[in-house]
Amino acid sequence: MAKPIYIKHFLLISVIVLMLSLALLGCSSNSAGNMESTSESSNMFTFAWPRDIGEMNPHVYNPSQLFAQSMLYEPLVSYQDGGELKPHLAESWEISDDGKEYLFHLRKDVKFSDGTSFNAEIVKKNFDAILKNVDMHGWLGFIPKIAQTEAIDEYTFKLTLTEPYYPTIQELAVVRPVRFLGEAGFPQDGDTSKGVEKPIGTGPWVLDEYKVDEFAVFKRNENYWGEHPSVEKIKVKVIPDAETRILAFEKGDLDLVYGEGVISIDSFKQLESTGSYGTSISEPVATRQLVMNTNKEQLSDVRVRQALHYGFNKQAMVEGVTSGLEEKADYILPTNLPYTSNVDTTKVEYNVEKAKQLLDEAGWMLPEGKNVREKDGKPLEIELMYNSAEVIQKTMAETLQSEWAGLGVKLNIVGVELTTQVERFKANEFDMNFYSNFGAPYDPHTFVNMMNTEGFGFREAISSYPNKEELMIQIAEVQKTTDENERQQLYTAILGSLQEQSAIVPISYIKKIAIYQKDVSNFTFPGNRDEHPFTGISVNE
């Protein structure tokens, strides 16, 4: 915004300058990406988000918000409920027998929001922009394995890998970075990691108005190749405070509150109990887990880990802490993810006597007159790290501390900031830590890969497993096999083994919530955890 100009002696000129400044103010704001709304559409759907939507660049990460990126940019393949992978911008694909070559037949009726055509050349250009920054995107397993990208003809794109990697199709469904920017959005040097010229995608929405840290308005993309949204505009209000979001919703300023942890469980239950609103709870999107570091002497014995698993009332804790909003987890991954429904492992039910027996067998005895078990003169004392900003983790930590005290285990709980929690986990500076898996469309392969990857904390967690070497071989093999039956058998073995050793203890299945005004209809949760929830949604006039 230009600084004001003060002219003392020429009143007429100053008035003209002022009028021009006011007129140009909007232009200046637009050029900076701050487009302020001047009118409310009669067919506008409004919801709140805790943070600004960020840069609308399909090839970058935080602070860009996933749901907003998915409104503008689309994948070749979409992830649906239960792990079903469906054609999207690619209407079909073929995979070579050796699992290295992927041939995509693109839709011929797709245009970007600026009217330009979607074709194999622009797909290649997007892939090549991503490959310029492999270090940034290498966390996605198939990207470092790309050997070649080819536009075979106008609507045929070929991807060649250096080695077979079955999750390639599944990873093409993630929200970032493999989504497609139109030609006019590319900077001159083609390096989108530094920013884009314009946010041009093929998705059902385009960014219409935007004021940083206040709001963003998305309007319907009239060039959209698929079914057009029934609402004309979606307004995203940035409201960082959860209580303020609730007040805005109750006043009718918001049509929808949606997500994970966007409001407290008590607030959701209270609003639900009024009967004045529509509410929905999703299927499990991830598992809340307790990860134990088997490098630590007290946790190196599987009997101790199993005793701790038997030694807390999971059902009562989940009901008490989450008011039943989350569901007791019997398995380390939700069973609605691919390859997870056939895991053959013993469910661990609450059993204090079994827990005490296992601790006795492991040599941790309770001396007469003392409250903490000992072995070779050392107390059974463990530290649990939790995110101090997350109420659920804190309350669960306090519950575990109380319950395990009854077993003769001293649990020290330490609240830290999220960044510290992540850093300590990666650096192997933890005894126990709370964690949750990524969910769809990343798992189970991403979760399993982390067991064999430095810098995630899981290699340390499973370091004392007696079958660790066999497990690592199975994890490497499951990514490469082209045989579907063999892949299922490997996942069954891997996930079963991980759970039996009790270094990763499932606590509860995390779910998304949605609460919306009564005039909102056709709300559904996306199969992909990160996608926007606006497909098909409508507001009754």
N, C-alpha and C positions, 0 to 999 in steps of 0.2 A: 504494500500500500504506500502511495507517495506521501511525503511529509506535507502538512499544510503550508501554504504560502501566504504571508501576511503583507499586504500592500496598503500603507497608511494614507497615501495622498491621492489615490485614484479610485474613488468609490465605485464608479461604473465598471472599471476593469476588474475590481475585486469581486463584484457580484457575478460577472461573467465567469471569472476563474472558479468561483465557488460552485456555480451551476455545472460547469464542465467537470470539476473534480468529483461532484456527486454522481454525475453520469458515468464517469470513467471508473469510479470505485468498483462497480460491479464487474467491469471488464478486467480490471486489475486482479480482482479476486478470482475470476474465472481462470485467468492465465496461470494463477498459482495453484489451481486445483481446489479452490475454495468456492464452490458454487452454492449460493445461499438460496433456499426455497422462498418463493414469494407467494405461493398459493397452494392450498391443499386440494388434491383431487378428490372428487366425490367417490371414486372407486380406488382408494388408497388403503393398503393394509399396513399397519404400523406395529413394529415390535422393538424391543430394547436389547442392547448388547452391552457388556461391561467395558468394552474397549473400542477404539476407533477401528474402522475396517482395514486401515493400512493401505499400502500401495497396491493397486489392482494390476499386479504383474503375475502371470501364471508360473513364472520360473523362480520365484524367491519365496522366502519363508517369513518367520516373524519379523515385524509385527503384523504382517498381512493375515487377515482372518480367513480361515478355510471356507466357512460357509459362504462368504462374500465372493471369494475367488471362484467357487463352484457355480455361482449364479451367472457368471460371465463366460467361463471357459469349460469346455467339455472334453471327455476322454474318447479314445477309440473304442473302449470297452467299458461297460458299466457293471457295477457290483450290486446284485439284488439280494433280497432276503435269503438266508440259508446258504449264502456263498455262490449263488447262481451267477454266472458271467454271461452277459447278454451283449449283442452287437449295439453299438451306439454310432459314433462317427464312422466306424468301420462296419459295413453290413455283413461281412463274413471274414474269416481268416483260415489259413492253412499252416500247419506246422510240419516241417520235414521229419522224416523217420528218425533222424539222429538228434532231433530236438534243438537244432542250432538255427534254423531258418524259419522266419515268420513272414508270411505273405498276406498283406491286408488289402482287401477289396473295399475301397472307400465309397461312401454314399455319394451319389451324383447330384443330389438336390440341396446340398448344404451351402449356405452363404454366410459370410461374416456379417456382423451388425452394420458394417459400412457398405454392404452390397457386393463385396468382392467374393470371388469363388474360393471354396475350400477344395484343395486338391493335394496330390502327392508331393508336389514341390514345396508347398507350405508346411506339410507335415515334416518333410526332410529338414527344412530350414529351422523348425522348432527343435527337432532332435539335435541338430548340429549346434544350436545355441546352447543347449543343455550340456552337450559333450565338450564344449569349450571350458566348462567349469565342473569337470568330473569330481574334483575333490569336494566341491560343495554338495553334489548330489549322490556321491558314492554310497551313502547309507541305504539307498534303494538298490537291492541286490543285483538287478539285471543291468543297470547302467554301466558299471565298470566292465561288464562282459560284452558290451556292444563292439563288434569289429567293423561293421559297415552299415550305412544307411543308403537306400537307393530309391529313387522315384522311377519305377519300371515304365509306367506310362502315366497318363493324366490322373487316373484314379486307382493306381496300384502302387503300394509302398512295400518295400522289403527291408526287413531288419535281420541282420546276421550277427549271431553271438559267437564268442570264442569257444564256448562250451555249453552243453545243455543246461538249462535252468528253468524247471517247470513253472515257478511262480511268475514268470514274465507276464503272462496274460493278466493275472490277478494284480500285479503291480502297475499295469497300465491303467487300472481303474482308480488309482489314488488321485487325490485332488491336486497335488503338486509333486513334482514339477512337470509331469508329462501331459500338459494340456496345451491348447493351440491358440497362438496369438496371430492376428491378421497382419498382412504385409505392412500396412501403414503404421502398425504399432512398433515395428522394429527400429532401434536406433541405427544410425548410419553404419556403424562398425559391426552390427549384428549381435553385439554382446548385451543380452537382456539382463545380465546380473547387475548392471549399473543403472537399470531403469528402462521404462518403455516410453515411447512417444505418445501413444494413445491406448487406452484399455479396450481393444477390439477383439471380441471373441465370437463364438458361434452360439453361445448359450441363450436361454429364453429371456435374459435381462441385459440391459445396458445401464451404465452409471449415468444418471441424469443431472443430479445436483448433489453438492458435497461441501460440507464445512467441517474442517478437521476438528475432531474431538467433540463434535456436536451432533451431526447427523449425516446420513447419506440417503439419497433417494434413487432407487432403481426403477426404470420404466420398462415396459414390455418391449421386447425386440420384435419389431414388426416384420423383420426379415427372417424370423426363426423358422427353421425347416420342420420342426415338430409341432405338437399341439400347443397352441398359444395359451399362456396363462389366462385365467378368467379375471384376475384383478389387473388393473392398468399400471399401478405403481406399488412399490413396497418401500416404506420409509423405515430406516434403521436409526433409532435414537440411541445415542451413546449415554448410558446411565451407569456409572461405575458402582454406585452403592445399591446393594440388594434391597434394602428397605425402601429406598426411593423408587426402585422399579415396582415394588408391590403397590405403593401409593399411587403411582401413575397408572397402573393396571386397574386398580379399584376405582379410580376417577373416570375410567373409560378412555384414557389417553393412549392406551396400548391395546391392540387386538390379541396379542400373544406374548406369553413368557415361555421360553423354551431353552432346554440345554441340560448340562450337568453342573450342579452346584450354583446355578444362577440365582436361586433364592433358597432360603433355609427349608429344611424338611418340615419344620413346624409351620412355617408360613404356607407351604403348599397344602399341608393337611388342613389348615384352618380355612383356606380359600375353597378347597374341595368340599369341606363340610357344609358350606353355605348353600350348596345346590344351585348357586347363581351362575356358575361357569361350567364350561366343558373342560374335562381333564383327560389326559392320556399318560400312560406309563409304558415305556418301550420294553421290548425284549432285552435280555442282557447285552450290553455293548462291550463289557470287559469284566475281568475278575480283579477284585481287590485282594492282594496277596501279602503274605508276610514272608520275607526272604531271610534265611538264616545263613550266616557265613561259616561254612564248615571248616575254614582255615583256623577258626578260633577253637582253642582246646575244649572249652565247655560244650561246644556244639559239633565237635568232630565225630561223636558217637551217634549213630542213627537212632539208638534207643532213647537218647535224650531228646532228640528232635521229635521223635514220635510221641514221647511222653508229653511234650509241650502241646502237640497237636491234640492229643486226647484230653488234655487238662484244662480246656476252657469250653464253656457252653456257647458254641458258635451261634446256634439258633436264638438263644436268649439275647446275646450281644447284638446281633443284627437287628432283631426286633426292637430292642431297647434303644440302640443308638440311631437307627434309621427309620424308626416307627413302621417297620415292615416295608419301607419303600424299596430297599435292596433285599435281595433274596439270599439265603444261606447257600454258600457255594460248596459243592461236593468235589468239584474238579478244578484243576488249575487254569483251565480255559473254558469259556462257555461252550456248551455242546451245540450251539447253533452256528458255530464256525465250521468251515470245511474240515473233514477228517477227524473231528473231535468227538463225534457221537458214539464211537465204538471203543472208546478207551476202557480197557478191562483192568480196573484197579479197585482195591477194597476201600469203601467209604469209611472215613474215620468219624465215629460217633463219640459224643462226650462220655468219658468214663474215667472218673478220678482215681478209682482203685487201680485200673489198668495203667494209668500214668505213673502212680506211685510205684507200682511193681517194676515198670521199665526203668525208672530211675534207680531203684535198688539194684536191679540186675546190672546196670551200668557202673555200679560202684559208688554212686552218690548217695551217702547215707545221712540221716538226720540225727546228729548227736543229741544225747539227752540234755534237755534244758535249753536247746538252741532252736531258732526258727528257720535257719538256712542250712541246707544240705552241704556236706563237705566231702572231698575226695583228696587223699594225700595232703590233708591240711589246708586245701584251697576251697573257698566257698563257691557255691554254684550261683555266681553273680553275672548277669548279662545286661548289656545296654541295648535299648530299642530307640532308634532314631525316627522322628516323625516330623512332618511339615507343620510348623507352628501356626500357619495361617489356615489350616484345614481342621475344622472342628471335629469332623468324623474321625480322622486319624488320632487326634488328641484323646478323644473320649474312648476310642478302642484301646489305645495304649494304656490308659488308666484302668480300664476293665481287665486287660491282661495282667497288669501289675498286681491287681487285687486277687484275681483267680489263681495265678501262679504262686503267690505268697502262700496259699493253702497247700501247695505241693512241696514247699520248702525251697522255692526258687526266688532269689532276689532280682527283680527286674528294675533297672534304672531307666527311666524314660527321659529323653532329651529332645526338646522341640528346637528345630533349626529352620532357617529360611529355605525355601525351595531350592535355590541355587546351591546352597551349602549341602542340602540333602543329596542332590544329584552328584555334586563333586565328590563327596565322601563315598557315595556308593560306587562310583567309577574307580576311585582310588583305593578301594578295598579297606577303607577306614570305617568299618562298621561291624557290629555284632549281628544286629537285626535291623531290618528296614522295611517300611511299607512300600509297595509298588503296585502298579496295575498295568496290564498288557495293553497294547495299542488298539486291539479290536479289529473290526472289519474296515478296510479290505486287506489289512497287513498280516493278519494271523491265520493259521498257526505258524507259517514259515518264518516270519520275522522274529517271533518269540523264541522259536527253536534255534534260529541262527545266533541269537544273542548268547546262548549257552557256550558257543564256541568262538566268541569274538571278544577280544580284549577291550576294556574300557566301558563295559556295561555293568560289571559287578557280579554277573552270574557265573563266570568261570570260577571265581573264588567261592561262590555259594555251593558249587557242586564239586569242589576240588577234592574232597575226601571220598567221593562215591567210589565203591569198589569196582564198578563197571564203567568208570569214566572213559577209558580208551575206547571201549566198544560203543559207548554212547556217542562219542565224537565221530566215529566212523559212520554210524547210522545217520547222524545229522548231516554229514557231508553227502551221503548217498541219496537221502530223500530229496535233495534239491535237484539232483541230476537224473533220477530215474524217469524214463518215459513210460513206464508200465504203471497204470493206475492202481491195480491190485497190490503191487509191490509197495507203492507209495503209501497206501492205506495201512498196510501191515507195519511199515516202518514207523509211521506216526503213532500207531497204537502202541508199539513197543517203546518209543521215545517218551511219549507223554505218560505212559504207565510207569516207566522207570523213574522219571523225574518226581512223580507224585509219591511213589512208594518210599523214596529216600527222605521225604519230608523236609527238605531244605527250602522248598517252595510250598507254603501252606495256603490253600485257598480259604478266604474268609467269606466274601460275599460277591454277588454279581451286581455290578454297577448298572444302573439304568438311567435313561434320559426321562425328563418329565416335560409335560406341556400343559399349560392352562390357558384357556382362550375364552373370549367373549361368546355368548350364546349364538350370535349371528354368524360366527365362523363355522364353516362346514368343510368336509373332505380333508381334514388334517390327517396326515400319515407320517410316521417316522421313516426316514430313508434307510435302506439297507446298509449303506456306507455311513459309518459313524461321522465322517467329516462333511458330508454333503449338506446343502441347504434343505430346509423342510418345506419349501413352498410349492412343490409340484402338485398341481391339482387343487390347491387351497382356494377357497372362495369366501366372500362376505355377502351374506344375504341382505338385499336392500330393504 
